Amino acid sequence: MAQQDCCSQPGLMLPADALEKMFAAAAPLIRIEEVALEQAMGRVLAEDIHSAIDLPLFNNSSMDGYAVRAAEVKTGQKMAIAGKAFAGVPFDGDIPAGACVRIMTGAPLPEGLDAIIMQEEANVDGDQVSFNVEVEPGYFVRHRGSELKHGQKVLSKGTRIGAAEVGVLATVGHASIKVNQPITVALFSTGDELKPVGDDLQPGQIFDSNRHALRSMLTEMDAKVIDLGVIPDDLEQVRAAFHKADELADVVITSGGVSVGEADFIKIVLDEMGQVNFWKLAIKPGKPFAFGKLPNSWFCGLPGNPVSSMVTCYQLVGPMITHLSGQTPKPAITLNATLTDQIRKKSGRQEYQRGVLSRNADGSLQVETTGAQGSDMTTSMSRANCFIVLPWDNEGVQPGDTVVVEPFNRILGGW
């Protein structure tokens, strides 16, 4: 019979089930504003985008070469060069029968000509040219509207705007767009032991690293982060921090204080202000993850161990923010790889081991762990480029076994 480790409990939800409950509880927050194209990066479209023009807007050349009437071209036969056409400077003269026009990439195709011969197939002799090939109409011609027609939808509501989308918007003539306002997240850490980075540490104290890592991750999630700092283990100060965060933000995120302990006040305040939807998941690292509702915001309580907080932020908070912003969260990309070392595991929780994914000389994928996997070891995250995902009922894997890996995305600086 499968054995559970000391932190496993029957009946705890798996991460996928927790996400379903989070999505079902929290409707997307749609608040529309219009922004200039220059401010569109990272925003989420609140409208479908249609092209304001045909694309291309005119027939043009896809090559540097010569525009011709295809029927007039005979291999080796000289043709007069009637003139030149450049991008932005079209040729507008007469083109006698049997003549051609020198043309550059992107230049409008002169009226009456129907094909392009690339310059590598041309033999120039003064104001005449002969060709090594014959062509059909349409060769190397980009026809008007061949990519998009005027009024055609090019981007859908709910699309996150990246560099490629900015390029599309500019190409089809949109100087401004309607987008959803970003999700606002209030973030704070709790714990008397936490001190600002750079301070002198006294016995029993540690640097407040979680908040810095989480703030960076949330920023990559396109959230607007309000950093409330470190809150001491004092009920009144924790209560005040929650009230302030709930007034300012759509989502309140804490790091630490979600385990059961004498100095853990978060659950007390949650019970006073709102409700806890669930507390603890069948995930490792990150079991003491909490999700609940405050009067004006949603609450995500992350564990205090650094790796646990980053894993739960990545696997749970990230999709939640995507959902709230009006996007449909996409399933993580996973790959199969051959494991090079041993991983010991007991059933009961879905594990996210930190790994280094690489490609062998034969093209196959292999993955090795980053070594010790303690939830306090931030270096296990910085050395990794993927998670090795072990399902809840897995009881360990050996070198040579095939495992599922999840490459890091941009939130963790991945591929």
C-alpha positions in Angstrom: 0.0 0.0 0.0 1.2 3.5 -0.8 2.5 5.4 2.2 2.0 9.1 2.7 4.7 11.4 4.1 4.3 13.4 7.3 2.8 16.4 5.5 0.3 14.4 3.4 -3.3 14.3 4.4 -6.2 12.3 2.8 -8.7 14.5 1.0 -6.4 17.4 0.1 -7.1 19.0 -3.3 -4.7 18.7 -6.1 -3.5 21.9 -7.7 -5.7 21.5 -10.8 -8.8 21.1 -8.7 -7.8 24.1 -6.6 -7.5 26.2 -9.8 -10.9 25.1 -11.0 -12.4 26.3 -7.7 -10.5 29.6 -7.8 -11.8 30.3 -11.4 -15.3 29.3 -10.5 -15.3 31.6 -7.4 -13.8 34.7 -9.0 -15.2 36.3 -12.1 -12.9 38.2 -14.5 -12.6 41.9 -13.5 -13.3 43.8 -16.7 -12.6 47.5 -16.4 -11.9 49.1 -19.8 -9.7 52.0 -20.7 -8.1 53.2 -23.9 -4.4 53.4 -24.3 -2.0 54.6 -27.0 -0.2 51.9 -28.9 3.0 52.8 -27.1 1.4 51.8 -23.8 -0.1 48.6 -25.1 2.6 46.1 -24.2 1.5 43.6 -21.7 -2.1 44.7 -21.6 -5.1 42.6 -22.4 -7.5 43.5 -25.3 -11.0 44.5 -24.3 -12.2 44.4 -27.9 -11.7 42.5 -31.1 -9.3 44.2 -33.5 -10.2 44.5 -37.2 -7.9 45.6 -39.9 -8.4 49.2 -41.0 -6.8 48.5 -44.4 -6.1 45.7 -46.9 -2.8 44.1 -46.2 -0.8 44.5 -48.3 -2.4 47.8 -49.3 -1.1 47.4 -52.9 0.5 44.8 -55.1 4.2 44.9 -54.4 7.5 43.0 -54.9 8.8 40.5 -52.4 12.3 40.6 -54.0 14.8 43.0 -55.4 14.7 42.4 -59.1 12.8 43.3 -62.3 9.0 43.7 -62.8 7.9 42.2 -66.1 5.0 41.1 -68.2 5.5 37.3 -67.8 4.3 36.6 -71.3 7.0 38.8 -72.8 9.9 37.1 -71.1 12.1 34.8 -73.1 15.3 33.3 -71.7 18.3 35.2 -72.9 16.3 37.8 -74.8 17.1 41.4 -73.9 14.5 43.8 -72.6 14.7 47.6 -72.1 14.7 48.9 -68.6 12.1 51.6 -68.5 12.9 52.9 -65.1 13.0 52.1 -61.4 10.5 51.5 -58.6 11.4 51.9 -54.9 9.5 51.4 -51.7 7.8 54.7 -51.2 8.7 56.0 -54.6 6.6 54.2 -57.2 7.4 54.1 -61.0 4.7 56.1 -62.8 6.0 56.3 -66.4 5.1 54.5 -69.6 6.3 50.9 -70.0 6.6 50.0 -73.7 5.9 46.5 -74.9 8.9 44.3 -74.3 10.3 46.5 -71.5 10.6 46.0 -67.7 11.1 48.0 -64.6 13.9 47.7 -62.0 12.1 47.2 -58.7 13.1 46.9 -55.0 11.5 44.9 -52.2 8.2 46.4 -51.1 7.9 48.8 -54.1 4.5 48.9 -55.7 4.1 46.8 -58.8 3.8 49.1 -61.8 0.4 49.0 -63.6 0.3 46.3 -66.3 3.2 44.2 -65.0 2.4 40.9 -63.4 5.6 39.2 -62.2 9.0 39.7 -60.6 12.3 38.2 -61.7 14.9 38.2 -58.9 18.1 40.1 -59.6 20.2 37.0 -59.3 18.7 35.7 -62.5 19.4 39.0 -64.4 22.2 40.0 -66.8 22.4 43.7 -67.1 24.0 45.4 -70.1 23.6 49.2 -69.8 19.9 50.1 -70.0 19.0 46.6 -71.1 18.7 43.3 -69.2 18.2 39.6 -70.1 17.1 36.8 -67.8 18.2 33.2 -67.2 14.6 32.1 -66.4 11.0 32.5 -67.6 8.2 33.1 -65.2 4.5 32.8 -64.6 2.2 35.7 -63.6 2.3 36.3 -59.9 5.9 35.2 -59.3 7.3 37.1 -56.2 4.3 39.4 -56.2 2.5 40.2 -52.9 -1.0 40.8 -53.9 -3.3 43.4 -52.3 -5.3 41.9 -49.5 -3.5 38.5 -49.7 -2.7 38.6 -45.9 -5.7 40.6 -44.6 -8.8 42.2 -46.1 -10.2 45.5 -44.8 -12.4 44.8 -41.8 -11.0 41.3 -41.2 -10.5 40.4 -37.5 -6.8 40.1 -36.6 -6.7 39.9 -32.8 -9.4 38.7 -30.4 -10.7 40.2 -27.2 -8.8 38.7 -24.3 -5.4 38.6 -26.2 -2.4 39.6 -24.2 -0.4 42.2 -26.2 3.2 41.2 -26.8 5.8 42.6 -29.3 4.3 40.7 -32.2 0.8 42.0 -31.4 2.1 45.6 -31.2 3.5 45.0 -34.7 0.2 43.8 -36.0 -1.7 46.7 -34.4 0.7 49.2 -36.0 0.6 47.4 -39.4 -3.2 47.6 -39.6 -3.5 51.2 -38.5 -4.6 51.2 -34.8 -2.9 54.1 -32.9 -4.9 53.3 -29.8 -6.8 50.3 -28.4 -9.3 49.4 -25.6 -7.7 47.2 -22.9 -8.6 45.9 -19.5 -7.1 47.7 -16.6 -4.4 45.6 -15.0 -5.1 43.5 -11.9 -3.9 45.3 -8.8 -2.1 43.1 -6.2 -1.3 44.1 -2.7 1.7 42.2 -1.4 3.2 41.9 2.1 5.3 39.4 4.1 4.7 38.6 7.8 7.2 37.6 10.5 9.3 39.1 13.2 12.3 37.3 11.8 12.2 39.1 8.5 14.6 42.0 8.0 15.2 44.3 5.0 17.9 43.2 2.6 21.1 45.0 3.5 20.4 45.3 7.3 22.7 43.6 9.8 21.1 40.4 10.9 20.7 39.5 14.6 20.5 35.9 15.9 17.3 34.2 14.5 16.7 36.8 11.8 16.7 36.3 8.0 16.5 38.6 5.0 13.0 39.2 3.5 13.7 37.5 0.2 10.2 36.2 -0.6 8.6 39.6 -1.2 11.3 40.6 -3.7 11.0 37.3 -5.7 7.2 37.5 -5.6 7.1 41.1 -6.6 9.2 40.3 -9.6 7.0 37.4 -10.6 3.8 39.4 -10.2 5.3 42.2 -12.4 6.0 39.6 -15.1 2.4 38.6 -14.8 1.5 42.1 -15.8 -0.1 42.9 -12.4 0.2 46.3 -10.8 1.9 45.6 -7.5 1.4 47.5 -4.3 4.2 46.5 -1.9 3.2 46.9 1.7 6.5 45.6 3.1 7.0 43.4 6.1 4.3 43.2 8.8 5.4 42.0 12.3 3.7 39.1 14.1 1.2 41.3 15.8 -2.5 40.8 15.4 -3.4 44.5 15.3 -0.8 45.3 12.6 -1.8 42.2 10.6 -5.4 43.3 10.8 -4.5 46.9 9.7 -2.4 45.6 6.8 -5.3 43.4 5.6 -7.8 46.3 5.7 -5.5 48.6 3.8 -4.7 45.9 1.2 -8.3 45.1 0.7 -9.1 48.8 0.1 -6.3 49.1 -2.5 -6.2 45.9 -4.4 -8.1 43.3 -6.4 -5.9 40.5 -4.9 -4.2 40.4 -1.6 -1.1 38.1 -1.4 0.8 37.3 1.8 3.9 35.3 2.3 4.2 33.5 5.5 1.8 33.0 8.4 -0.5 30.5 6.7 0.7 27.5 8.7 -0.9 26.6 12.0 1.1 28.2 14.8 0.9 30.4 17.8 2.1 33.5 16.0 0.0 33.0 12.8 -2.7 35.7 12.8 -3.7 35.6 9.1 -6.5 33.0 9.6 -7.9 35.0 12.5 -8.1 38.1 10.4 -9.6 36.2 7.4 -12.3 34.7 9.7 -13.1 38.2 10.8 -13.1 39.9 7.4 -14.2 37.3 5.0 -14.0 33.6 4.3 -11.5 30.9 3.6 -12.4 28.8 0.6 -9.7 26.3 1.1 -6.5 25.9 3.2 -3.8 23.4 2.4 -3.3 21.5 -0.9 -1.8 18.2 -2.1 1.2 20.0 -3.5 4.9 19.9 -2.7 6.4 22.3 -2.0 3.6 24.6 -1.0 1.1 22.6 0.9 -0.1 25.5 3.3 -1.5 27.5 0.4 -4.7 29.4 1.3 -7.4 31.0 -0.9 -10.3 33.1 0.3 -12.5 36.2 -0.1 -12.1 39.6 1.5 -14.8 42.3 1.4 -13.3 43.9 -1.8 -10.7 41.5 -3.0 -9.5 37.9 -3.2 -6.8 36.5 -0.9 -4.0 34.1 -1.7 -1.9 33.1 1.3 1.5 31.7 0.2 3.8 29.7 2.4 6.8 31.3 4.1 9.4 29.0 2.7 10.9 30.7 -0.3 10.6 27.9 -2.9 7.1 27.1 -1.7 6.0 30.6 -2.1 7.5 30.8 -5.7 6.0 27.5 -6.7 2.5 28.3 -5.5 2.8 31.8 -7.0 3.7 30.3 -10.4 1.3 27.4 -10.4 -1.7 29.0 -8.7 -1.5 32.8 -8.4 -0.3 33.2 -12.0 -3.3 31.4 -13.7 -5.6 33.2 -11.3 -4.4 36.6 -12.3 -4.6 35.6 -16.0 -8.2 34.6 -15.4 -9.1 37.8 -13.5 -7.5 39.9 -16.3 -10.0 38.5 -18.9 -7.7 36.0 -20.5 -8.2 32.2 -20.7 -5.3 30.6 -18.9 -3.4 28.2 -21.2 -2.3 24.8 -20.0 1.4 24.6 -19.2 3.6 23.1 -22.0 5.0 19.8 -20.9 7.6 17.5 -22.4 8.8 14.0 -21.8 12.5 13.6 -20.8 14.8 11.0 -19.5 15.8 11.4 -15.9 19.5 11.2 -15.1 19.3 10.8 -11.3 17.1 9.3 -8.7 14.1 11.0 -7.0 12.7 9.6 -3.9 9.0 10.3 -3.3 6.0 9.1 -1.3 2.5 9.2 -2.7 0.0 11.8 -1.5 1.1 15.1 -3.1 1.9 16.3 -6.6 5.5 17.4 -6.6 7.3 20.1 -8.5 11.0 19.2 -8.3 13.4 21.7 -9.8 15.3 20.4 -12.8 17.7 21.3 -15.6 16.4 20.3 -19.0 18.9 19.7 -21.8 19.2 18.1 -25.2 21.5 15.2 -25.9 23.7 14.9 -29.0 21.1 12.6 -30.6 18.4 15.2 -30.1 16.6 13.4 -27.2 15.7 15.4 -24.0 17.2 14.7 -20.6 16.6 16.2 -17.2 18.5 16.2 -14.0 17.5 17.7 -10.6 19.2 20.7 -9.2 20.3 18.6 -6.3 18.8 19.1 -2.8 15.2 20.1 -3.1 14.5 21.8 0.3 11.7 24.3 0.2 14.1 26.8 1.8 16.7 26.6 -0.9 16.2 29.5 -3.4 19.3 28.4 -5.3 17.3 25.3 -6.4 15.1 27.7 -8.3 17.8 29.9 -9.8 19.7 26.8 -11.1 16.6 25.3 -12.7 15.0 25.9 -16.0 12.0 23.5 -15.5 9.9 21.6 -13.0 10.0 17.8 -12.9 6.3 17.1 -12.3 5.6 14.0 -10.3 1.9 13.1 -9.9 0.4 12.5 -6.4 0.4 8.7 -6.7 4.0 8.5 -7.9 6.4 6.7 -5.5 9.7 7.7 -6.9 11.6 7.5 -10.1 15.0 6.0 -11.1 17.7 7.1 -13.6 16.6 6.2 -17.1 12.9 6.6 -16.3 10.8 9.0 -18.5 9.4 11.9 -16.5 7.1 14.9 -17.4 8.9 18.2 -17.3 7.3 21.7 -17.4 9.8 24.3 -18.8 9.8 27.6 -17.1 8.0 30.4 -18.9 8.8 34.2 -18.8 7.6 34.5 -15.2 10.6 32.6 -14.0 12.9 33.8 -16.8 12.5 30.6 -18.8 12.6 29.7 -22.4 
